[in-house]
């Protein structure tokens, strides 16, 4: 089976930013139902100002007050990533998942961080979980397509492609089609799907 490079795929994947990056105001802080929630609000304020160290400090304080605060673990993971501490970021994101395995946002962020590390198996595992939790999220469908195709390209770069390896392209194409079904005008989905389809045809000898 011949080998080619898929040079035109647009790998548009970006790590999810912290949810609810809303500047806290005095009214919100006064009405906060717990000290952990107050610290979390302050952490979000600093994150909105891109003061990652202060945001980290307050997310950690929120967690110290409530060790089951999955949102604080998630957002701590994001600010740690912003500070290029990905090992600790993974630990925080996976802790959020251990608290609630149905927490879509944490699976999504973990998947995208694994993608950035080139760990495509783990990226796909978490993004697939996020997709099961919310099948109507077009961004997850797109990111899954990119992840499957990139895993194929990694195999392709190492040598001859076997028929079984085409499954990644087939799954990538299926997720592009899912994205287009949800949003026919989703950026780059149609173009990428056409490229993947042509590469599949090439390898199948059509």
C-alpha positions in Angstrom: 0.0 0.0 0.0 1.4 3.4 -1.0 2.1 6.1 1.4 1.3 9.9 1.0 1.1 12.8 3.3 -2.1 14.6 4.0 -0.7 18.1 3.9 -3.8 20.2 3.6 -5.7 19.2 6.7 -6.5 22.2 8.9 -5.9 21.1 12.4 -7.9 23.8 14.2 -7.9 22.6 17.8 -7.6 25.0 20.8 -7.7 24.2 24.5 -11.0 25.2 26.1 -10.6 28.3 28.2 -12.0 28.4 31.7 -15.7 28.4 31.9 -17.5 31.3 33.4 -14.7 33.8 33.0 -16.9 36.4 34.5 -15.4 39.3 36.5 -16.7 38.9 40.0 -18.4 41.9 41.6 -19.2 42.6 45.2 -22.8 41.5 44.8 -21.7 38.1 43.6 -19.1 37.7 46.3 -21.5 38.7 49.1 -24.2 36.3 47.9 -21.7 33.4 47.6 -23.1 30.4 49.4 -19.8 29.1 50.7 -16.2 30.1 51.2 -15.1 27.7 48.5 -17.5 29.4 46.0 -16.2 32.8 47.0 -12.6 31.7 46.3 -13.7 30.1 43.0 -15.3 33.4 42.0 -12.1 35.3 42.9 -10.0 32.8 40.9 -12.2 33.3 37.9 -11.8 37.1 38.2 -8.0 36.8 38.2 -8.2 34.3 35.3 -10.3 36.8 33.3 -7.4 39.2 33.9 -4.9 36.5 32.7 -3.2 36.7 36.1 -2.7 32.9 36.2 -0.7 32.7 39.4 -3.3 34.5 41.4 -6.1 32.5 39.8 -4.2 29.3 40.7 -3.9 30.5 44.3 -7.6 31.0 44.7 -8.6 27.8 42.9 -6.3 25.9 45.2 -8.0 27.7 48.2 -11.4 26.7 46.9 -10.3 23.1 46.6 -8.8 23.2 50.2 -12.3 24.2 51.4 -14.1 21.7 49.2 -12.1 18.7 48.0 -15.0 17.6 45.8 -15.1 20.9 43.8 -14.8 19.5 40.3 -15.1 22.9 38.6 -12.2 24.3 40.7 -10.1 21.3 39.7 -10.9 21.8 36.1 -10.2 25.5 36.1 -7.0 24.9 38.1 -5.9 22.6 35.3 -6.4 25.2 32.7 -4.5 27.9 34.6 -1.6 25.5 35.2 -1.6 24.8 31.5 -1.4 28.5 30.9 1.7 28.5 33.0 3.2 25.6 31.0 2.9 23.2 33.9 1.1 20.5 32.0 2.0 17.6 34.3 0.1 19.3 37.2 -2.6 20.4 34.7 -3.3 16.8 33.8 -3.4 15.8 37.5 -6.0 18.5 38.2 -8.1 17.6 35.1 -8.1 13.9 35.9 -9.0 14.7 39.5 -12.0 16.5 38.3 -13.0 13.4 36.2 -12.4 11.1 39.2 -14.9 13.2 41.2 -17.5 13.1 38.3 -16.8 10.8 35.3 -19.8 12.5 33.6 -18.1 15.9 33.7 -18.0 16.7 30.0 -15.9 19.8 30.2 -13.1 18.0 32.0 -13.0 15.1 29.5 -13.0 17.6 26.7 -10.1 19.7 28.2 -8.1 16.6 29.0 -8.6 15.3 25.5 -7.4 18.5 24.0 -4.4 18.7 26.3 -3.5 15.2 25.4 -3.8 16.2 21.7 -1.4 19.0 22.2 1.1 16.5 23.8 0.7 14.2 20.8 -0.9 11.5 22.9 -3.6 10.7 20.4 -4.9 7.5 22.0 -5.7 9.3 25.3 -7.0 12.4 23.4 -9.5 10.2 21.5 -10.5 8.3 24.6 -11.5 11.5 26.5 -13.0 13.2 23.5 -15.1 10.1 22.7 -16.4 10.2 26.3 -17.2 13.9 26.0 -19.0 13.1 22.7 -21.1 10.4 24.4 -22.0 12.9 27.1 -23.1 15.5 24.5 -23.5 14.2 21.0 -24.7 17.7 19.8 -21.5 19.5 20.6 -20.1 20.3 17.1 -16.7 21.4 18.4 -16.2 18.0 20.0 -17.1 16.2 16.7 -14.6 18.4 14.8 -11.9 17.8 17.4 -12.5 14.1 17.3 -12.2 14.1 13.6 -8.9 16.0 13.7 -7.6 13.6 16.4 -8.4 10.5 14.4 -6.8 11.9 11.3 -3.7 13.1 13.2 -3.3 9.6 14.7 -3.4 8.2 11.1 -0.8 10.7 10.0 1.5 9.7 12.8 1.3 6.0 11.7 1.7 7.1 8.1 4.9 9.0 8.9 6.4 5.8 10.4 6.1 3.7 7.3 3.6 1.6 5.3 -0.1 1.9 6.0 -2.1 -1.3 6.6 -5.7 -1.7 5.7 -6.6 -1.7 9.4 -5.0 1.7 9.8 -7.7 3.2 7.5 -10.2 2.9 10.4 -8.8 6.1 11.8 -9.5 7.9 8.6 -13.0 6.4 8.4 -13.8 7.5 12.0 -12.3 10.9 11.3 -14.5 11.3 8.2 -17.6 10.1 10.2 -17.0 12.8 12.9 -16.5 15.5 10.2 -19.9 14.4 8.8 -21.4 14.5 12.3 -20.1 18.1 12.7 -21.6 19.1 9.3 -24.9 17.5 10.2 -25.0 19.7 13.3 -23.7 22.8 11.5 -23.4 22.7 7.7 -21.2 25.8 7.7 -18.8 24.8 10.5 -15.4 26.3 9.6 -13.1 23.8 7.7 -15.2 20.8 8.3 -16.4 20.4 4.7 -13.0 21.0 3.3 -11.3 18.6 5.6 -13.9 15.9 5.1 -13.4 16.1 1.3 -9.6 15.7 1.8 -10.0 12.7 4.1 -12.4 11.2 1.6 -9.9 11.6 -1.2 -7.1 10.1 0.9 -9.3 7.1 1.7 -10.1 6.6 -1.9 -6.4 6.8 -2.8 -5.4 4.1 -0.2 -8.3 1.9 -1.3 -7.2 2.1 -4.9 -10.4 3.6 -6.1 
